[in-house]
Each structure stands twice: as structure tokens, then as C-alpha cells.
Amino acid sequence: IKPFHALDVHCLAAIESALGNPELAIALLEGARAAHTLTCDGAKLLVDCYVRRHGMDQAVIAALQNRELLGTENCKMVVKAACDAGAHAAAAKLTAALRSDPRAEPRETGSPIKPWGSCPSRGPRARSGPPRAAAAAPCERRWPA
């Protein structure tokens, strides 16, 4: 693509992910993160690529590193997905970070961030793909169900 600055890194990463190249998508999105140009949707794709390529623990680390972009509601969906996949320690780390972050969005009544001890025990069930039905705020779009 010429000129190079016209390249949409997020679009290219989505294409590479769809073509089965999550490692290349990760590299592109990590580059955008380093350049401070990663978007919320890009951060969601990054979490998705990490879970598919490296597992839930790495996906949670990506969510931790990008929690300001993802927002509290999306991070809570990552916590739930981690719990569902049996990655309770990773879920606990993200939960603790959300609770201690003074920039975190206020929690809605009736939607508390559950502590590690309350993760449902569902055994070693592995789950791939992004968390389902992530909240729109602060992003405009939801992840597909």
C-alpha cells in the first residue's frame, strides 16, 4: 500500500487474524500499542488473537495491559471468560487490577466485579474466541456473539 501511512494497521491485523495468522496480527497490534495508536476494537482483537494463539493466560495479560482502552465492562467479560476457561489465577489478577485502578469506570449497581473465589468452577473446559456480548461502553460496538 502506497503511501505507507495510508495503511490501516487495525484492518490489516483483522485480515491476518481471519486468514489464520494470529501471530502476525498480534505483531501488528502490539506495534500499534507501542505507537499509542491502538483502538478499543484493536485491543479486543489483540485479546482474541492471544487467546487463540497463546491461551487464556496471555489473553488476560493483554487485557491487563490494555484495560484503559478496553474499559471496565469489556475487562469484566474477559474475567468471566477466564473463569469459564478455568484460568482462575489470571482472572484474579485482572479483577484485582480493575478494583485498584482509580481510573476505572464506576460499577453499575448489581454488576460487581466478582472476586476470584466466586468464579464458577467449570473444570478445565477450554474456550477459544473473544468473550461474548461485551458491553459497548467505552467502545461503540459489541463483540459478536
Secondary structure in CASP SS format (residue, H / E / C, confidence):
PFRMAT SS
TARGET T0000
AUTHOR 0000-0000-0000
METHOD secondary structure of the structure
MODEL  1
I C 1.00
K C 1.00
P C 1.00
F H 1.00
H H 1.00
A H 1.00
L C 1.00
D C 1.00
V H 1.00
H H 1.00
C H 1.00
L H 1.00
A H 1.00
A H 1.00
I H 1.00
E H 1.00
S H 1.00
A H 1.00
L C 1.00
G C 1.00
N C 1.00
P H 1.00
E H 1.00
L H 1.00
A H 1.00
I H 1.00
A H 1.00
L H 1.00
L H 1.00
E H 1.00
G H 1.00
A H 1.00
R H 1.00
A H 1.00
A C 1.00
H C 1.00
T C 1.00
L C 1.00
T C 1.00
C H 1.00
D H 1.00
G H 1.00
A H 1.00
K H 1.00
L H 1.00
L H 1.00
V H 1.00
D H 1.00
C H 1.00
Y H 1.00
V H 1.00
R H 1.00
R H 1.00
H H 1.00
G C 1.00
M H 1.00
D H 1.00
Q H 1.00
A H 1.00
V H 1.00
I H 1.00
A H 1.00
A H 1.00
L H 1.00
Q H 1.00
N C 1.00
R H 1.00
E H 1.00
L H 1.00
L H 1.00
G H 1.00
T H 1.00
E H 1.00
N H 1.00
C H 1.00
K H 1.00
M H 1.00
V H 1.00
V H 1.00
K H 1.00
A H 1.00
A H 1.00
C H 1.00
D H 1.00
A C 1.00
G C 1.00
A C 1.00
H H 1.00
A H 1.00
A H 1.00
A H 1.00
A H 1.00
K H 1.00
L H 1.00
T H 1.00
A H 1.00
A H 1.00
L H 1.00
R H 1.00
S H 1.00
D C 1.00
P C 1.00
R C 1.00
A C 1.00
E C 1.00
P C 1.00
R C 1.00
E C 1.00
T C 1.00
G C 1.00
S C 1.00
P C 1.00
I C 1.00
K C 1.00
P C 1.00
W H 1.00
G H 1.00
S H 1.00
C C 1.00
P C 1.00
S C 1.00
R C 1.00
G C 1.00
P C 1.00
R C 1.00
A C 1.00
R C 1.00
S C 1.00
G C 1.00
P C 1.00
P C 1.00
R C 1.00
A C 1.00
A C 1.00
A C 1.00
A C 1.00
A C 1.00
P C 1.00
C C 1.00
E C 1.00
R C 1.00
R C 1.00
W C 1.00
P C 1.00
A C 1.00
END
